[in-house]
Amino acid sequence: MAMTQRRRRSADRGRAGADGKTPAKVRRRLGGRSARVRASVLQSAFRLLMEKGIDALAIADVAARAGVHETSIYRRWRTKHALARDACLQHAEVALAIPDTGSLRSDLVVLLERLVAILLSPEGRAVLALSLSQHPHVVAARQTFWRRRFSLIRTIFDRAMSRGEFPPTADPMEPIESLIAPLYFRALITGGRLEDWPRNEMIDRMLAVYGPLTNRRKGAPKGRVAKPSPNTD
């Protein structure tokens, strides 16, 4: 037993560096190639979704375009619908940046301008077409997307509250839905031109509704809020 231990210590010393110090452990990099492969796969999957649609999407094609083996994709996503879900979510996360212009009205104007541009783009149309699917993976992706999207859009109203532009007691979801829903109604139901929807006028109407509430909360002069005139007769 003692001879075996001495041999192990001798072998350890032999593996030490020339300076007599034991080499430090190699640190495993987090992310790195794995993150790059994932990004390449999702980007390739999204491009193929635009070209072929969900029905014709094949994991073999995604693997060939991304330059990875099919088993690498199946290990992570299992099915093409799960892959399509994550591909669309990644695209949506970066496609619509949340503006920060310094005022609520201009933030909303820029937000709706960007949303219209996305819905009119080939990528936006592909996502809209896919969103109509009732496959469980697609339904889960749609719900996840809107939870994340509404959470990000709420930051516009949080900043507006801190500036005194929106009443802190109001629910931001009401104006958010009232401004966004008509665009999707036109895109998915009526086929009306998105460019023709008077989005700036609707923003002004919304702000006119919430303005008096904000003014009262701030203690603004009552002349800003319409009140019945006293009877002087």
C-alpha positions as a Python dict, from the first residue, in 0.01 Angstrom:
ca = {
    (1, 'M'): (0, 0, 0),
    (2, 'A'): (285, 241, 94),
    (3, 'M'): (470, 158, -228),
    (4, 'T'): (155, 230, -432),
    (5, 'Q'): (106, 570, -266),
    (6, 'R'): (472, 665, -331),
    (7, 'R'): (431, 572, -697),
    (8, 'R'): (119, 791, -726),
    (9, 'R'): (299, 1088, -567),
    (10, 'S'): (594, 1035, -800),
    (11, 'A'): (361, 1028, -1100),
    (12, 'D'): (193, 1348, -981),
    (13, 'R'): (530, 1522, -953),
    (14, 'G'): (618, 1403, -1300),
    (15, 'R'): (305, 1570, -1438),
    (16, 'A'): (394, 1899, -1270),
    (17, 'G'): (525, 2182, -1484),
    (18, 'A'): (890, 2255, -1539),
    (19, 'D'): (874, 2520, -1268),
    (20, 'G'): (764, 2262, -1016),
    (21, 'K'): (407, 2395, -994),
    (22, 'T'): (105, 2183, -1067),
    (23, 'P'): (-77, 2317, -1375),
    (24, 'A'): (-395, 2506, -1293),
    (25, 'K'): (-723, 2342, -1383),
    (26, 'V'): (-858, 2440, -1721),
    (27, 'R'): (-1169, 2653, -1679),
    (28, 'R'): (-1466, 2548, -1887),
    (29, 'R'): (-1604, 2837, -2084),
    (30, 'L'): (-1974, 2904, -2043),
    (31, 'G'): (-2165, 2968, -2362),
    (32, 'G'): (-1901, 2962, -2633),
    (33, 'R'): (-1958, 2715, -2910),
    (34, 'S'): (-2285, 2585, -2766),
    (35, 'A'): (-2438, 2933, -2773),
    (36, 'R'): (-2314, 2993, -3127),
    (37, 'V'): (-2455, 2662, -3247),
    (38, 'R'): (-2792, 2736, -3087),
    (39, 'A'): (-2809, 3080, -3247),
    (40, 'S'): (-2712, 2937, -3588),
    (41, 'V'): (-2975, 2662, -3565),
    (42, 'L'): (-3252, 2903, -3465),
    (43, 'Q'): (-3161, 3151, -3737),
    (44, 'S'): (-3150, 2874, -3999),
    (45, 'A'): (-3482, 2734, -3878),
    (46, 'F'): (-3648, 3074, -3898),
    (47, 'R'): (-3521, 3136, -4252),
    (48, 'L'): (-3650, 2797, -4364),
    (49, 'L'): (-3984, 2868, -4195),
    (50, 'M'): (-4014, 3182, -4408),
    (51, 'E'): (-3924, 2992, -4724),
    (52, 'K'): (-4124, 2672, -4675),
    (53, 'G'): (-4370, 2711, -4389),
    (54, 'I'): (-4414, 2486, -4090),
    (55, 'D'): (-4557, 2189, -4282),
    (56, 'A'): (-4254, 2158, -4513),
    (57, 'L'): (-3997, 2237, -4245),
    (58, 'A'): (-3754, 1948, -4194),
    (59, 'I'): (-3492, 1920, -3922),
    (60, 'A'): (-3255, 1764, -4174),
    (61, 'D'): (-3272, 2083, -4382),
    (62, 'V'): (-3213, 2298, -4075),
    (63, 'A'): (-2913, 2088, -3978),
    (64, 'A'): (-2765, 2114, -4327),
    (65, 'R'): (-2804, 2491, -4339),
    (66, 'A'): (-2671, 2544, -3986),
    (67, 'G'): (-2380, 2306, -4044),
    (68, 'V'): (-2460, 2078, -3751),
    (69, 'H'): (-2565, 1717, -3710),
    (70, 'E'): (-2934, 1632, -3687),
    (71, 'T'): (-2885, 1458, -3353),
    (72, 'S'): (-2762, 1787, -3203),
    (73, 'I'): (-3097, 1945, -3292),
    (74, 'Y'): (-3308, 1650, -3178),
    (75, 'R'): (-3129, 1641, -2842),
    (76, 'R'): (-3232, 1997, -2768),
    (77, 'W'): (-3571, 2036, -2941),
    (78, 'R'): (-3713, 1686, -3005),
    (79, 'T'): (-3964, 1805, -3269),
    (80, 'K'): (-3974, 2058, -3550),
    (81, 'H'): (-4262, 2239, -3383),
    (82, 'A'): (-4053, 2296, -3069),
    (83, 'L'): (-3772, 2421, -3290),
    (84, 'A'): (-4008, 2652, -3482),
    (85, 'R'): (-4142, 2787, -3151),
    (86, 'D'): (-3799, 2887, -3023),
    (87, 'A'): (-3693, 3022, -3364),
    (88, 'C'): (-3992, 3255, -3376),
    (89, 'L'): (-3946, 3361, -3013),
    (90, 'Q'): (-3583, 3451, -3074),
    (91, 'H'): (-3675, 3652, -3382),
    (92, 'A'): (-3956, 3832, -3203),
    (93, 'E'): (-3735, 3919, -2907),
    (94, 'V'): (-3498, 4125, -3121),
    (95, 'A'): (-3733, 4241, -3397),
    (96, 'L'): (-3935, 4494, -3194),
    (97, 'A'): (-3711, 4715, -2983),
    (98, 'I'): (-3888, 4907, -2707),
    (99, 'P'): (-3838, 5283, -2758),
    (100, 'D'): (-3727, 5528, -2490),
    (101, 'T'): (-3774, 5876, -2638),
    (102, 'G'): (-3846, 6064, -2317),
    (103, 'S'): (-4223, 6100, -2349),
    (104, 'L'): (-4517, 5859, -2347),
    (105, 'R'): (-4672, 5985, -2669),
    (106, 'S'): (-4355, 5967, -2876),
    (107, 'D'): (-4273, 5625, -2731),
    (108, 'L'): (-4612, 5495, -2844),
    (109, 'V'): (-4582, 5657, -3188),
    (110, 'V'): (-4244, 5491, -3246),
    (111, 'L'): (-4365, 5159, -3104),
    (112, 'L'): (-4663, 5139, -3340),
    (113, 'E'): (-4453, 5250, -3637),
    (114, 'R'): (-4210, 4967, -3569),
    (115, 'L'): (-4491, 4717, -3519),
    (116, 'V'): (-4653, 4808, -3851),
    (117, 'A'): (-4318, 4774, -4028),
    (118, 'I'): (-4269, 4428, -3877),
    (119, 'L'): (-4619, 4308, -3965),
    (120, 'L'): (-4568, 4419, -4326),
    (121, 'S'): (-4229, 4246, -4356),
    (122, 'P'): (-4186, 3891, -4493),
    (123, 'E'): (-4065, 3782, -4150),
    (124, 'G'): (-4369, 3930, -3980),
    (125, 'R'): (-4607, 3765, -4225),
    (126, 'A'): (-4438, 3429, -4168),
    (127, 'V'): (-4480, 3462, -3792),
    (128, 'L'): (-4844, 3564, -3836),
    (129, 'A'): (-4913, 3261, -4054),
    (130, 'L'): (-4746, 3031, -3803),
    (131, 'S'): (-4937, 3189, -3513),
    (132, 'L'): (-5265, 3059, -3656),
    (133, 'S'): (-5158, 2700, -3588),
    (134, 'Q'): (-5320, 2527, -3293),
    (135, 'H'): (-5031, 2288, -3237),
    (136, 'P'): (-4950, 2286, -2864),
    (137, 'H'): (-4593, 2405, -2921),
    (138, 'V'): (-4713, 2697, -3133),
    (139, 'V'): (-4985, 2789, -2884),
    (140, 'A'): (-4727, 2784, -2603),
    (141, 'A'): (-4492, 2999, -2810),
    (142, 'R'): (-4768, 3251, -2882),
    (143, 'Q'): (-4857, 3280, -2515),
    (144, 'T'): (-4494, 3309, -2410),
    (145, 'F'): (-4428, 3573, -2673),
    (146, 'W'): (-4714, 3796, -2564),
    (147, 'R'): (-4628, 3763, -2195),
    (148, 'R'): (-4275, 3877, -2268),
    (149, 'R'): (-4387, 4145, -2512),
    (150, 'F'): (-4644, 4296, -2273),
    (151, 'S'): (-4388, 4291, -1994),
    (152, 'L'): (-4147, 4492, -2207),
    (153, 'I'): (-4413, 4735, -2328),
    (154, 'R'): (-4519, 4800, -1969),
    (155, 'T'): (-4179, 4961, -1913),
    (156, 'I'): (-4297, 5244, -2140),
    (157, 'F'): (-4583, 5314, -1901),
    (158, 'D'): (-4368, 5265, -1592),
    (159, 'R'): (-4140, 5542, -1716),
    (160, 'A'): (-4445, 5754, -1802),
    (161, 'M'): (-4575, 5713, -1446),
    (162, 'S'): (-4244, 5829, -1304),
    (163, 'R'): (-4267, 6140, -1526),
    (164, 'G'): (-4626, 6204, -1426),
    (165, 'E'): (-4763, 6129, -1774),
    (166, 'F'): (-4980, 5830, -1680),
    (167, 'P'): (-5185, 5762, -1366),
    (168, 'P'): (-5014, 5505, -1142),
    (169, 'T'): (-5351, 5359, -1044),
    (170, 'A'): (-5445, 5273, -1403),
    (171, 'D'): (-5380, 4938, -1571),
    (172, 'P'): (-5142, 4984, -1869),
    (173, 'M'): (-5280, 4669, -2032),
    (174, 'E'): (-5598, 4851, -2132),
    (175, 'P'): (-5432, 5114, -2356),
    (176, 'I'): (-5175, 4861, -2479),
    (177, 'E'): (-5442, 4623, -2601),
    (178, 'S'): (-5657, 4902, -2745),
    (179, 'L'): (-5367, 5027, -2957),
    (180, 'I'): (-5225, 4694, -3072),
    (181, 'A'): (-5538, 4484, -3126),
    (182, 'P'): (-5670, 4679, -3431),
    (183, 'L'): (-5345, 4617, -3619),
    (184, 'Y'): (-5368, 4242, -3570),
    (185, 'F'): (-5740, 4251, -3651),
    (186, 'R'): (-5659, 4405, -3988),
    (187, 'A'): (-5365, 4176, -4049),
    (188, 'L'): (-5545, 3852, -3962),
    (189, 'I'): (-5917, 3915, -4016),
    (190, 'T'): (-6015, 4196, -4251),
    (191, 'G'): (-5700, 4231, -4458),
    (192, 'G'): (-5725, 4610, -4432),
    (193, 'R'): (-5419, 4824, -4495),
    (194, 'L'): (-5221, 4867, -4176),
    (195, 'E'): (-5080, 5195, -4301),
    (196, 'D'): (-5430, 5344, -4316),
    (197, 'W'): (-5518, 5282, -3954),
    (198, 'P'): (-5503, 5623, -3775),
    (199, 'R'): (-5267, 5509, -3503),
    (200, 'N'): (-5145, 5856, -3401),
    (201, 'E'): (-5502, 5978, -3366),
    (202, 'M'): (-5584, 5675, -3150),
    (203, 'I'): (-5281, 5747, -2931),
    (204, 'D'): (-5405, 6103, -2879),
    (205, 'R'): (-5752, 5979, -2789),
    (206, 'M'): (-5610, 5738, -2537),
    (207, 'L'): (-5394, 6007, -2379),
    (208, 'A'): (-5694, 6240, -2362),
    (209, 'V'): (-5881, 5977, -2160),
    (210, 'Y'): (-5600, 5917, -1912),
    (211, 'G'): (-5478, 6276, -1899),
    (212, 'P'): (-5740, 6407, -1651),
    (213, 'L'): (-5672, 6110, -1422),
    (214, 'T'): (-5302, 6190, -1430),
    (215, 'N'): (-5364, 6560, -1365),
    (216, 'R'): (-5579, 6490, -1063),
    (217, 'R'): (-5317, 6254, -926),
    (218, 'K'): (-5048, 6516, -973),
    (219, 'G'): (-5260, 6789, -817),
    (220, 'A'): (-5269, 6988, -1141),
    (221, 'P'): (-5495, 7293, -1167),
    (222, 'K'): (-5856, 7189, -1188),
    (223, 'G'): (-5903, 7398, -1499),
    (224, 'R'): (-5738, 7114, -1690),
    (225, 'V'): (-6026, 6882, -1597),
    (226, 'A'): (-6370, 6962, -1731),
    (227, 'K'): (-6622, 7027, -1454),
    (228, 'P'): (-6982, 7148, -1459),
    (229, 'S'): (-7011, 7524, -1419),
    (230, 'P'): (-7183, 7634, -1098),
    (231, 'N'): (-7541, 7759, -1132),
    (232, 'T'): (-7537, 8140, -1086),
    (233, 'D'): (-7908, 8194, -1143),
}
